[in-house]
């Protein structure tokens, strides 16, 4: 059966060649924006809560503005930027994003075989693939100069020497003009004349960084006037370093990624790559008594693991072998899920919870959704959405409808209590204290893991609030825009944290909150021992 699935999937993928370019009228583009607004009004669990609790802009108040943007869009690329801006406003928390081409094709296969139902025709995937391909060139991009800038007292000061064409712009030089404009004029320009104009959120963060916005396909850098420490003025072309911001949480929080830039003396250094461990699961002995495990993803191997599960089992074997070789000598074990964007709960139940348990544990979650959405949900779609988070496989022993919490009208909302019971299995050779490192990039199933740890008390969470994305009753579905055919992931559920906050808005808080700190440059013993959070666990807890 699995071989047959591979053959069918390969056939579908190979058949995805040239896709016709959609020809959208102004009315078509308007219809897609109105569809998003109507969906939010009827089904979204988050727009009102985000406006109330986080002071996010009103999607309804901004609807006329985005309709006008859509009607005036001069290309599909520009229209995509409009949709993404309005969509990011409506789905500012929880799971969201344009569905990638490979995922579209795998979903198409699942729908055709009757394995899943997402209430979308499988024959619309090709049209959606156009937008996924287009989006590859329109990811959120930040551009950086080959030197670092300190913003202080409304001044922009270089913190590195920079050499260009035999001339050195020394550390401590002041940037006074960019592209012929003073710094304030330049900031106003990029707010209104780049893709930033479609971002509904505050753009004040750019003031701190100045040279950070990638201005389009022909953009190479900036013409900058420097006031040097000797009071002379030097004008030079500053080539940009291009970097893609891929983590969803950074886009969601409007947080720019500021790398530690190696000063380049030539424009040939075009990109920065963050060092990541090659393996999904990396185990390292930090000291004779303290060990470290880094987990990159809760779905190693990507979507194929939904079928084969080989990656999950392999990581479990790696951890088991590593801890067995220690003969139980470790008093502390650090599990690092910083930056982990999730996967499926099965991974952490089998690899990171059950093997550390001595006895069964039962815990509950409360999750809610808009009643209108729940009433209109087809049983077959509900079955699909529950498959990866609230089926018996995910240790669910009971689900019941409960009264809405204070502040939620029962006529508008429906809430469920989900009871899970987890049994010990394949016990690891470890009897010490367990610490889980989390940060604002910990999301989805990685947050599910942190949230479960919080509820059952198996370990201490250390670091910063996660970015949420916990799923308790249903997973997040997809919607299709009627005119363009874009297929987008949406969030329809809120999970109530143990202390009463909304997980999708506030994430899971750690037990031990630490000051923000840069993660290690690489996953090596030497670099990890320099990590401020790891040093805190070693010496302070």
PyMOL commands that set and color helices and strands:
alter all, ss='L'
color gray80, all
select helices_A, chain A and resi 2-14+26-43+47-54+63-72+76-90+101-112+122-136+183-193+195-198+206-209+248-252+302-308+310-325+345-356+371-375+379-386+392-394+445-456+503-506+525-528+532-540
alter helices_A, ss='H'
color red, helices_A
select strands_A, chain A and resi 97-98+141-145+149-152+155-158+162-164+167-169+174-178+181-182+221-227+233-244+281-285+290-295+332-336+361-370+396-402+413-422+433-438+460-463+478-480+487-489+494-496+512-513
alter strands_A, ss='S'
color yellow, strands_A
deselect
rebuild
show_as cartoon
